[in-house]
Amino acid sequence: MATRSRMPSTTIVDIAAASGVSVATVSRILNNKPDVAEETRERVLRVMDEIGFAPQSAWRQIRSGRTALIAMHVPQEFNPPAHSLIMAAALGVEEAGYSINIITRPLTDAELLGIFRGRQADGIILLEILTDDRRPALLCEHGYPMVMIGHRADNTGLSFVDVDVAHGIDLAMEHLLGFGHSRIAFLSVDPVVQQKTYGFATWALQAYERACDRHGLAVLARVGGPTADELSVAAGRLLDEHPDITALVAPQEQSVIGALKAAQARGMRVPEMLSVVGMVSEPMAEIATPALTTINFPADEMGDVAARILLGRVVGGRTAPEQVLVRPTLTVRDSTGKPRH
């Protein structure tokens, strides 16, 4: 049986010969070195197009002007990593042919800008947003594509996607008021850590305080450290100081766990003696005993939207800021009911 011979693949030696330059020059162009005359660079790139040089990753980057990498900055100074958010955003950029590089350590301004100046990424997704976060403003000032998952106090000219936590807190408060609760407490991670004020916890606390003011309720709020154990201590003190509390709202998984541990330690049955509404993942809500009434945290949707906004800037050339607040819903389960008499 006759066999078909394979055509030899084009190499940089072929490119060098066809362009009338050295192999070293072609190599320098492929590696995007600056010390090549622009006329020579254009001639070599034109020959590569004509010959149909196999597009290796470095070559694709040169021709497109992109690195095919997206950075994600998740400084681990406050909350545990939001795995579902990270996963959803990563899948969103990977579907567009990008890889993601997750950075968890704090970055100086120079290091943050160096990600783009050193061609380490085409765009960046920022998490753990402070109310006065310097990172988005710095990147926008230099024209680098970015999107926040979360939002600052002032978001003029900035792109973000965030959960509308104020709407979620309102849903929880109205649900508890509908049962007849009038002593509704609030337990949250402290939004202020080492003189840094984190957005999500701040907006949640402010929403609770506004709801109390609107409905004429006493503000029974307590904040604590970021771990479930620290929040359990804070919840215990709150319940001891105000034994007439009949319901509690907790906007993070660790604050939900802390509240439930404190209630259990005091023999307070849920929901007979304490109704609890939390903002947690669906799996955690369903395996809890009793199953938790929850404000859903739309992590998948937020990650998808963040990827879409950023890719629109990187690939689509969009310049106008996009700001999206995703409204959560309330899922009623077994952890809420009428207040005890």
N, C-alpha and C positions, 0 to 999 in steps of 0.2 A: 504494500500500500504506500502510495506516495505521501511524503510528508511535506508540509508547507514550512519553508524556512522563515524564521522570525527576523524582522528588520531590527538592526541594532538600535538601541535607544540613544538619543542624543545626549552628549555629555558636555561638560564645560570646555573640554578640549575642542570639540566641534564648534562651539560658540565662539571661542577665542580665535580659531582659524578663520571663520567666516567674517568676523568683525575686524580682523587685522590688529588684534591686541593680544597681550599675554594672558595666560591662564590666571596669573595672579590678579590681573586687573578684573577679569570676570568674577573671580572669587570675592574681590573687594566690593564689587557692585552687588553681588548676591547677598553679602553681609551688611549692605547699606553703609559702607564706610564713606566718610565725607571727602577724602582726598583723591577724588577722581573728577576730571574735568567734566562739566555738564554735557558738553557735546559728545564726549566719548561715552558717557553713561547712556545718553539717548540712543546712540548708534547701536550699542550692545543690546539694549532693551528692545529695539526695533528688530534686530536680528533674531532675538529669542522668540518674538512674536511670529516672525516669518517662518522660522524653522519648526516652531511648535515645541519649544523646549518643555519638558515635563515639569509641571508646576509644583515644585517642592514647597514646603511651608514657608521657608524664608523668601522664596520667589513670589509667592502669593502675597506675602506681606508687603513686599516692595511695590508690586504692581497696584495693589489696592490702597496702599498708604495706611493699612490697619494691621494691628497685631493679632487679631482674632482672639483677644483675651479681654475679659471684663473682670475688674477687681470688685471685691465686696469688703467693706471695712466694718467689722463687728467688734468694737473694743469691749473686752470683758471686764469692765469695771463696775457694772451695775447688776444686770439681770443674767441668769444663765442663758446660754445661746438659744435663740428661737429656731430650733432645727427645722420645723415645718416651713417657716418663712424662707430660710436659707435654701432649702430643697426646692421650693416652688420657684424662687427666682433663678436658681441654677438651671433648672429644667427649661425655664423660659428662654434663657440666653443660649443654652445648648441646642435647642431646636432651631435656632437661627445660625448654627455653625460656630458658635463661640464657646470657649472654655472659661471657667470661672476660677479666680484665685482669691481665696478667703484670707483676710488679714485680721488677726484678733488682738494684736498689741496696739497700744496707743501710738499715734504718729505725730511727729512734729509737723509744722507747716511745710518745712523743706522736704521732709520725707513724703508727705502727701503729694506735693507738686512733683516730686521726683518720680512718682509712678508714671506720670504722663511725659515728663521731660526725658526720662530714660526709656520711653516706649515700652513700658511694662504692661500697659492696658490702654484700651480705646475709650473706656468709660468706667464709672464706678457707682456702686450702690452703697449708700450710707445707712447704717442702722444705729440704734441706741442714740437717738437724737436728743440733744440738750435744748432747753428753751431758747438759749442764745448760742447755739452751736456755730462755731467758727468755720467748720469744714465746708459746708455748702456755699457760703458766701465767698470764701477764698477760691474755690474751684470755679465758680461762676465769674468771678472777677478776672480770671485768667482764660476764660472761654473753654474750660474743659467739661465734657459731658458728664452729668451726674443726676442722680435721683435719690431722694430720701425715702426710706420707709419709716414714717413718723413725720412730725412737723415741728417747726420752731414757733416762737411767739410772733415773729415777723417773718413772713414767707414771701415777701415781695420779690418777684422775678425768679423764684425758685420752684423746682418741680418736686412733687411728693405724692405718695399714696399713704393713707393711714386709715385705721379703723376709727369710725366716728364714736369714740368712747363716750362722749357726752350723751349721744342718743341712746347708747346701751345702758348707761346708768339711769337715764330717765325711764326706760322701759322697766328696769328692775324696781325702781322706786314706785312706779305706778302699779306694778303687779302686786307689790307688798301692801301698798295703801288699799288696793282693792280687796284684800283679805281683812282689812281693818287694823293693820299694824300702825302704830304711831310712835313707837320707840325703835327706830331703825338705825343701826350702827353701821360704820364703814371701817374696813381694815385694809391697809395697803402697804406695800413697800414704800419706805421713805423716799420721796422724790429728790431729796437733797443728799448728795454723797460727796464728801470732801469738797464742799463749796461749788459743786456742779449740780444743776437742777435739771432733772430728766423730764422730758415732755410728757410721755404717756401717763405716768403716775400723777403729774401735776394736773393734767387736763381731767383725769378721773376724779381727783379730790375736789377740784373746783366745780365739776358737774354735780357731785353729791351735795356740796355746800349750797349751790344754787337751788337744787331741788328742795332741800330742807327749808330754805328761805321762802320759796314759792308756796310750799304747803304748810308753812307755819310750824315746822318740826324743830326740835332741838338738834344741834349738830353734835353727833356722838362719834367722832372720827379718831382713829388712832393709827399711827404709822410705826413701822419697825424695820429692822435690818432685812437684807434680801433673802435670808434663809427661812425655811418653814419653821425651824425651831425658834428663831428670833421673833417671828411673827406670832407664834403660839404664845410666847411670853407676853407680847403686846396685847394680844386678844384676851388673855387671862386677866390682865390688869383692867382692861376695859370692862369685861363682864363682872369683875368683882366690884368695881367702882359704881357700876350702873346695873344692879341686879334686875331692873325692870325692863331691860332690853329684850325684845321679842323677835327681832329679825336683824340680819347682817348681810351686807353686800361686800364682796371681795373681788377685786378686778384682776388678780393674778393667780396662777396655780398655787404658788407658795403661800399666798395669803388665804386661799381657800383651805389648804391643808392645815395651816396654823390655826384658823378659826375652828375647824372640826376637832383638832387635837385638844384645844382649850375647852371646848364645850364638853367633849367626852370626859376630860379630867374632872369636870365639875358635875358630872352626872346629868348634863342637859341633853335630852333626847331631841333629835332633829326629825321632823319639824315640830313635834308636840310642844317643845319648850323653846326652840330657836329655829326660825326659818332662815335658810341660807341660799343666797343667789351668788354664783361665781362666774367669772369669765375664764373658762378652761376649754381644753380640747374636748371634742365629742367622746372619744374613747374613755377619757378620765371621768367625764360626767356620768357615763353609763355604768362603769364598773364600781363607782362609789356606792356606799350603803348608808342611807338611801340614795337612789339616783338623783343627781344634782340638777336643780333648775339652773339654766345657764344663759348668759349673754354669749352668743357664739363669737369666737375669734376667727375671722375669715382669713387665715394665714395663706391658704392656697391662692385665693383671689388677689390678695395684696401682693404676693410674690409675682404672680402673672402680670399684674398691672405695672409693677415696678420694672419688670423686664421689657414690657412693651414700650413704656415711656422712654427708657434709656436707649433701646435699639432705634426708636424713632429719631432720637437725636444723633446717634452714632452713624446709622445707616441711612436714615431718611432725610437727614439734614434739617430736622425741625429745630427751630430756635425759641418759639414761644413756650413759656412755662406751662406745664400741665399739673393740676392739683386735683387729686381724687380722694374723697372721703367715702369709705365703704361703710354702709350702714349695717350694723349687726342686727340679728333677730333674737328674740327671747324664746327659749325652749323650756316649757314647763314640765317638770318631772316631780319627784316625790319629796324634795327637800324643802318645799314651801307649803304653808297652810295657814289656817286661821290662828291668831295669837291665843296664848293660854289665858284663862280668866284669872 
